[in-house]
Amino acid sequence: MQTRKIATLVFLVLLCLPVAGQAISVSQSLDRSQVAYEDSLLFEISLQWDGPQYAYLFDRPLNPVFDRLQVRGFSSSIGSTGSGADEVTTKKYKYVLIPTASGQGRINAVTISYMTMPDSVAGELLTEPMAVTIAEPIPVVIGEGGKALIYIIVAVVIIIGVIVVVVIWRRSACRPKEVVKTPVQQILEDLTGLKATAGTDLKKFQTGLHDILLQFMDGKYGIDASSVSDEELAEKLAATDLGEGQRERLWRWFVDARKDKFRPVTAAPGETIRRESEIRNFFVNM
């Protein structure tokens, strides 16, 4: 009975021991415990195990958290010494840290996740928190010569600013101001361009006329003629200040132009010129 208990105890102890060639350890270091605010320090994490480099897989980046410190540079390395049963591998993470505030800087514990290969057994290592004393910043003393230089720089900046403002003002003053055209002025100008591009092609003229009448009614009366039926358009025009005859002519021109966009159009010689002249006179006398 006693022999069986001893055998069981030995078995449990063996289960708790790391497998030979697979033990991994972690260590950490700071190259100093006090640092000037203007200086930097080196924080290093070192992992070591007996065996080749591929015995462990580190598939997650480290995520250290710092207080009053920030990372200016980072590097990692891995190397082995010996061979076979005597091979030892060391992996190092190096952080160059610079202070962000004076006082007690802190490096929180870092979790290192790994997988034992080839069994893909996950594991974790945890470093210890560390602290470093950060000195107060060295005050900057400006001599008389330095003050004079600052005054000169400020004066130059002010002069340059004034010059830039004057140049911008002159350019804006010389830039021709854009003339805002009334809806009537705009449609008369558009009719001139339409006449030149359409020539004797009545269908092309009617297609362009549809667009400029659409723009005119929207700009002059706020009527979106593209979204209403012919009857609804007549009702909306009746609410404007146009006379009855004017409303009828404008409505007829637009309705015919909208239909001519999607149907064959034939016209007698000179019909395009006659129609453009008639519409122009209508808007000139509006």
Secondary structure, DSSP 8 states (H G I E B T S, - for coil): -HHHHHHHHHHHHHHHS--TT--EEEEEEES-SEE-TT--EEEEEEEEEES-GGGEE--S-----EESEEEEEEEEEEEEES-GGG-EEEEEEEEEEEESSSEEEEE---EEEEEETTTTEEEEEE---EEEEE---------HHHHHHHHHHHHHHHHHHHHHHHHHHHHHHHS-------HHHHHHHHHHHHHHHHTT-HHHHHHHHHHHHHHHHHHHH---GGGS-HHHHHHHHHTSS--HHHHHHHHHHHHHHHHHTTS-----TTHHHHHHHHHHHHHHT-
